[in-house]
Amino acid sequence: MTLGLTMHRLLLAFLCLAGMAPVALADYEAQFRSGITAMDRRRWAEAAAAMRKAIAENPQESSRKVFIYGTRYVEYTPHFFLGVALSKSNNCRDAVTAMKASEQQGVIKRMANYRELLQITAVCAQDAPASVSTEPTQQPEIKKPEIQKTEPQKTEPEPSPSVSPQTIPAPVPVKPQPSPATTITKPSVNPAPLLPPSTAPDLALVSARQKLDDALSDSRSLLDQAKPPARAAASRDALRRAVAAAAIARNPNSAQAVQSAAKALSDAGAGYRRALATVPGGAGAQLAEAVRSYIRGDYKTTAALLERAKFESSLERAQAALFRAAARYAMYTLEGSRNAALRSQAVADLREYRRIDATRPDARLFPPPFQRLYAEIR
């Protein structure tokens, strides 16, 4: 009973610290939430479309945070995130327009994201082509060269008394020909040399780099969390080394090398999470650490902590099943809703939770998609 009360108080404390309150969300917030979720999945076109819809409904940016999922809240700055999505799609012109709209409203200037806005604007300015004037260029006036008339030298023969001087006929007028200087001819353009056809992209390399980028993002997020306990220090150092090696291995044009780096990085991350999951103090401490991981948005650690733990009380078993289901469903959503095994595990966890406790999950901790999944479970 004492452990159950401690767990209940822990949950209440998290809710109070987060300052969460259930609110009725407007349509523009739903679009903004969809855009942020699409950006997490690197679906830039989808994210840009959602942000445009949010702007159409509410173009005014605000420092008020919008609920995304889990315990994640993001300031309502759709112009800024539209610019980020467009820059990722190599649409610098529209990205700069969106960034300027966000900067003019002034809200973004008080946030940490303002630095990213300036960086994207600067990079896009460098990549933008130089402006070409549409005014017709004035051709320089071509002056006709002056033709100097040179009179032929006359050789006057010595007069002979017996020969009468010859009469020189008048010169025949010659039609003047156009001067070469006044004839404007287009210079002949030599055809560009034929270039070899561009080789098709290495799809295996592209896929391997995408997986490596995802693993790098996940590992860096894991390392950015609070300082781990001493028992996980060695695993944390191993993960740091793996991140440094993976960042270098991304450059070689070898799909096999990139795949090996991604696997090594994933193994190091799994080892670090296993070290974090070894929580001394019994099942209650394990559950409390899992809740903290969920609050931080580290869903993989949450699931790892709750997979092998054995709980005695029904309250602990119910809460463990609920948070395990929420963590797995969040991972399923972030991975693009393609991993059917994760969804099936979340459904099984929710069914276990409903067998023990029929209380509806708290809307301040669990997002609407998860609430809908709970309502579907029978």
Buried (B, 14 or more C-beta within 10 A) or exposed (E): EEBBEEBEEBBEEBBEEEEBEEEEEEEBBBBBBBBBBBBBBBBBEBBBBBBBBBBEBBEEBEEEEBBBBBBBBBBBBBBBBBBBBBBBBEBBEBBBBBBBBBBEBEBBEEBEBBEBBBEBBEBBEEEEEEEEEEEEEEEEEEEEEEEEEEEEEEEEEEEEEEEEEEEEEEEEEEEEEEEEEEEEEEEEEEEEEEEEEEEEEEEEBEEBBEBBBBBBEBBEBBBEBEEBBEEBEEBBEBBBEBBEBBBEBBEEEBBEBBBBBBBBBBBBBBBBBBBBBEBEEEBBBBBBBBBBBBBBBBBBBBBBBBEEBEBEBEBBBBBBBBBBBBBBBBBBBBEEEEBEEBBEBBBBBBEBBBEBBEEEBEBBBBBEBBEEBBEEBE
